[in-house]
Amino acid sequence: MNLVDIGVNLAHDSFDADRAAVIERAHALGVTRIIITGSTLESSAAAIRLAGTAAGLYATVGVHPHHASELAETDLPRLRELLAQPCAVAVGECGLDFCRDFSPRDRQEAAFRLQLGLAMETGLPVFLHQRDAHQRFVAILDECGARMPAGVAHCFTGGPEEMRAYLDRGLYIGITGWICDERRGDALRAAARFLPLDRVMIETDAPYLLPRDLDPKPRTRRNEPMHLPHVLHALAGLMGIDAERLAAATTANAETLFAL
């Protein structure tokens, strides 16, 4: 297979000791391209540096809603500089997270608008995060009007109604190992059955969201992009299609959205 993992936190310190080996293990299982997630100014810069070290690595550049309080308009030149790098393929991870509220909601919304503005300015897609904030999230997207950038609802965990709202706005849907979680994945599994083949992508969100149904169980809870084929097969089963067909579709969708 020729898979694209659209979301890996490869700059995370849990990969410091064996980052090259992590990439090699992924390649051995058909994960030939990885998009490294930027979630702060610092991690976005690190993602850009990492993406420059090997073929098949790309990066997103942005500020996660958890860190929205750290983003000011004076940071926009630095973000623009990072987004201008050839390996930068999206603005984000950006959006809203009202589950943990690590940043005040008004600051989250302001940071989200700033980054949507950058996407409209640069023509890059957005790598989107939403948790417990659906109504405000779509309302802010709708403020963009006809200029709303293309994008993907990264690590989508909602049900059919939320998925339809995102599809209606032209977004792709990113599926992670959450779909393998028997404790909390029911809504996502219900939605996945209706997920259009031309709107689906797959990701691990490593080192997070290790699929709970891996057999044998890994020795640690750290997720890796080598587990992306497991997510692919789980999703293919729910969608009722061959894994090879789904693999081809997810890769084509990633190539289209991120201009890989």
Phi, psi and omega in degrees: 000161179233084188260152174243120173271108188278357181209101177227127177276065189289343176278356180299143185294344178293346178259002186300325186280338187212033185303315180297321179292324177300315179294319179296318179297321179296314180301321182297336181254015173094005177270091191269343179224141184226132173257120184272129185277130169262133183231350173218172175301317182294312182289331176294317176297320178294321179297319178297317179298315180296319182296337179277359186268344184203155175293149177085005178249136180224176184214151166258156182228117180178188184231117179297148179303333176301331184252017185302328180296342181273350185261128176232164179301332179292347178274350185300320177302321178294318178297317179300319179298315179292319181293340180282350181289143184302331182276356178279122187242354181197157172267128180137175024277125182223160180150217183225141175223096179265008177282313183255336177051046177293336169240147178304148187296325179293325177289324176299315182294320179296316180295322178298314180297320178301317184283327171298321176299318177298320179295318179294324180291317186270341185082006178277153175286171178249142177254106199256143176236132175214128175216121179057033183216029190304310186296315179292325180299309181290329178297318179289321174303317183293339176298337180289340181061219182293345181271004182305127182290157171294160181183179179230135173281092184295141177049053180294131181232006185277189180257191184301323183293314177297318181299318180297321179299321180286319178298321179298336179264012174082010183278152167275165182239122179264123183251131180244188176294356173306329182293343181265004185266108183290345183277326190218012184260009186299315182297318180295318180296324177294319180291322185299332181295340182247014184283121180294143183295333182271010180230010187255141171225164180232152184201160177258334189056027179302144011274010182268170170058044172303127179304130185286342186257019175297139180218115005285160179290136175296160181288336179234170179270004180286124175279155178220156178297344177295345179271004180299320177301329177296316177298317179303311183292322177298317180291319179301320178298318179291324181278349178071035179228166178291143179299324180296320179294318179294320179301313180298320181292314182296322179293315179298320180295318178296319179298322181291308185295314187265003180053048182284000000 
